[in-house]
Amino acid sequence: MTKFPPISERVPYMLHGADYNPEQWLAYPDILEKDIQLMKEAKCNVMSVGIFSWVSLEPEEGHFTFEWMDQVLDRLHENGISVFLATPSGARPAWMSKKYPEVLRVEANRVRNLHGFRHNHCYTSPVYREKVQMMNEKLAERYADHPAVIGWHISNEYGGECHCDLCQDNFRDWLKEKYETLDKLNHAWWTTFWSHTYTDWDQIESPAPHGELMVHGQNLDWKRFVTDRTIDFCRHEISPLKEKDPSIPVTTNFMGIYEGLDYWKFAGHLDVISWDAYPTWHDTQDESMNAASVGFTHDLNRSLKQGQPFMLMESTPSMTNWQDVSKLKKPGMHHLSSLQAVAHGSDTVQYFQWRKSRGSSEKLHGAVLDHYGRSDNRVFQDVKGVGETLEKLSQVTGTSVQPEVAIIFDWENRWAINDSQGPRNIGIHYERTVQEHYLPFWERGIPVDVVSMDADFSKYKVVVAPMLYMVRAGVGEKIDRFVGDGGTFVTTYLSGIADETDLAFLGGFPGPLRETLGIRSEEIDGLHDGQTNGVAITENSLGLQGEFESRELCDLIHLEGARSLAEYTGDFYEGRPALTVNHHGKGKAYYIASRNDNQFHDQFTECLVRDAGIERVVDVELPAGVTAQVRTDGQTDYVFLMNFTGGEKEIDLNGRGLTSLVGDESGNFAPFEGKVYTREAKHEHFSTFR
């Protein structure tokens, strides 16, 4: 049997809990005991505590008041509830902002913020770093040996940037280390454009709305610097905790596919990945795209540490209070969405928050306990139901997903293409496009890893790289080897355009992918919203047939060894190739030249899956809105079937070797119902530690 170890050896089972803010209730001494009893009733076994507790732990500089935290941790442990203890750096106390204004951020407009909000602090500030280190040392000294503490929750949802003088100096030092000379920097940034050449390091500043924004290499390096600076601050937070006890795992909660930080670079510094999921369920009649989008992000977070189970750190058991419209979860949806996280590799289901705040901005945000404060209501019973399900899924803990397909979603590529200025400045839609390529795999119940371009591709049969605009050094050669060794590679328009400093490749696009793909891109047509072209299949060796609609982007290409499978049907480029395949070595490389409708993606993916021999989780055609996922330990497969529609669905499961674990044995699914089955593992000889 092959599994990942549990998040903590002390809790080798599924974790179920919430963010808990007991400091908000210190004036209500009966609340803690009521909460503990209700936590047990809801089958909750873990709480994240202390996330924004700084002023309650240090109300005055140098005066620490840990006694209340002692009581909370003691009582939780006595009742069988574990704790992820947070470092409180996400929001500093007012006394610090008043005495040390340098800790407050300076925005891109060069104006320093006032005290308030969250993460309104400078990651470079020596004062802030000193105060954080002191607090974390005291937390480690006091609580690292506490039996309730099974992990450290580092800060909360890192994000944002600071443009103060300290950060400007640090940015220049970062650039000096990277480029060594101004000549190298100027060439990488192509600063001869508009006579923007730098002749002294001190002339360089971060991008600003009233200053420099048009040097794309500079913009890109600033984003890289912000990620590196945030990681450095995170490591600074972790250091005193690990010094006290390196065995206690650390995590910090990510925000889905938040654009501001490159999460790929964080993965090596954390013991376990966690993220906060707040989809807008029930905003449309069809939940499929929404559910697939959430599945995509779960897969991304699992892939950050090469398949290691992650944590769903935050989700709402009812509704939010910050979305445009805060919809309630319809009956069944909370259980289903929680099960979805586990299906894609989470070993926890946790919520924001346990108890609603009585005042301030989150008093109406959903929670396990509302202001009524009792368990006889729908939301609490939904949460209890999830707790009961997680107890049944204890054996799934540590198992993971073994996809044959990978989709590339790369932060640096995303930054570069979103800043590229053309050919569609009203929406290049990188994020949406990647998820449109993910959707047909999700609809077929085919597991997918979501990876960066630096990933090891050799373990996959198919790698899909939508809009791979940036190709970093060595990546083109790696893709070429993957195809040559027998893999199937798929990419699209606007690929192979620029290198890692956002300099366009010379000698023709798609740059280092040109030989692998067997095509040359000459120019690309941007279409207005509402304008379309047609793509007609002309060669059906893959099994494609019919005609599809293209929109927004149409690449005009020449064949250089590839074979055309489809042609444009309109405009001056009618008859030119719109879909190609190149047989390269033992494998195949496909180029999709236009942004096509979902009917194209659906049929193309079906043909691709069949041609590459990709297995579905369950060998059956799934109804629309129903998907499948599987976790395995190499001996037992845990098959999740999930109905994300408001209607009843039926699946023929006869002869599939499935035994019910959660839900009944039948293939009948109520609206928003998920079930879990076991079967003998299809593939016994694999290693989860890849």
Secondary structure, 3 states (H helix, E strand, C coil): CCCCCCCCCCCCCCEEEEEECHHHHCCCCCHHHHHHHHHHHCCCCEEEECCCCHHHHCCECCECCCHHHHHHHHHHHHCCCEEEEECCCCCCCHHHHHHCHHHCCECCCCCECCCCCCCCCCCCCHHHHHHHHHHHHHHHHHHCCCCCEEEEECCCCCCCCCCCHHHHHHHHHHHHHHHCCHHHHHHHHCCCHHHCCCCCHHHCCCCCCCCCCCCHHHHHHHHHHHHHHHHHHHHHHHHHHHHHCCCCCEECEECCCCCCCCHHHCHHHCCCCEEECCCCCCCCCCCHHHHHHHHHHHHHHHHCCCCCCEEEEECCCCCCCCCCCCCCCCCCHHHHHHHHHHHCCEEEEEECCCECCCCCCCCCCCCCECCCCCCCCHHHHHHHHHHHHHHHCHHHCCCECCCCEEEECCHHHHHHHHCCCCCCCCCCCHHHHHHHHHHHHHHCCCCEEEECCCCCCCCCCEEEECCCCECCCCHHHHHHHHHHCCCEEEEECCCCCECCCCCECCCCECHHHHHHHCEEEEEEEECCCCCEEEEEECCCCCCCCCEEEEEEEEEEEEECCCEEEEEECCCCCCCCEEEEEEEECCEEEEEECEEECHHHHHHHHHHHHHHHCCCCCCCCCCCCCEEEEEEECCCEEEEEEEECCCCCEECCCCCCCCEEEECCCCCEECCCCEEEEEEECCCCCCCCCC
